[in-house]
């Protein structure tokens, strides 16, 4: 079969181009250190590389979450340490106030500091992180959780957060709680003087009852107090445990203290003109630390006898110890979570290292192998060039003399 000279040259050019392309590819792999420059180089390996790269990015996101969680938990812990310091000081002040050697001026001075400590406690309960999110508001991070209010004559602290606890994903299978709702820390203190207040759903007036508290721990007996309005200006009180505390035909004065059986509360608004509005105060399970400190302050500023003062201060100290133990529990939980974060961070780092090593075997160039292959392909090209030169130099005219 006759092979045209043109075809020989075309085949030679094509072969040289392919060989030079192989050399160029090998040179690029060696210079960049990357074997897979496009999926077609190795489709199976390229798919695996993509999955491994996504895994590494996910691990890096987990590490960022761990850093964020660590920062937030440490801020919460430091805030609770400050709160503990306030409880220490309040305990000292209660002991001083219960001493029989101090006079009225001394008590008023102590009361003034107690008020400042209460304000400081509320401020710490409203602590925000670097992003402006409240630590103790549950899911309502953009809300100030605690605010000092007054309902009638009763000053109290109102909670505007919720019961939620935020968590961050720190690994594929683990989440870490990074917030504690303020209600769990500041408002759920088991106490023998805890109270609940309710307004009957059938009430038709605008009257509302304030939070109630035990203001005379010396005479208080857990019971149900029922306040029934007989008109817009008069009411009766029935004490389920101590009938001697019952009141009939009392004159209603809005926004003033109502003291019954050692319990103090206030009613605001206008009850139904025809009467029939009902409010109740009953024994509860939990009380808030803010209420406890407020009663301590009132105990020092109001004119009461020494027995009532001593009973109130003893009750205050008991509630303060309960609160301190609750803060310790939360701090212990935070400490455990911080340790978990540290362990998880180390585990994630190990996972990243292993994944990167696997990724390198699939994606990166084996330099020694690539250089050997480059040498082989260069030798192949040189041989092809020599053969092509020999073939193209052969001609029938060389034998015609």
Order of alpha helices (4+ residues) and beta strands (2+ residues): alpha-alpha-alpha-beta-beta-beta-beta-beta-beta-beta-beta-beta-beta-beta-beta-beta-beta-beta-beta-alpha-alpha-alpha
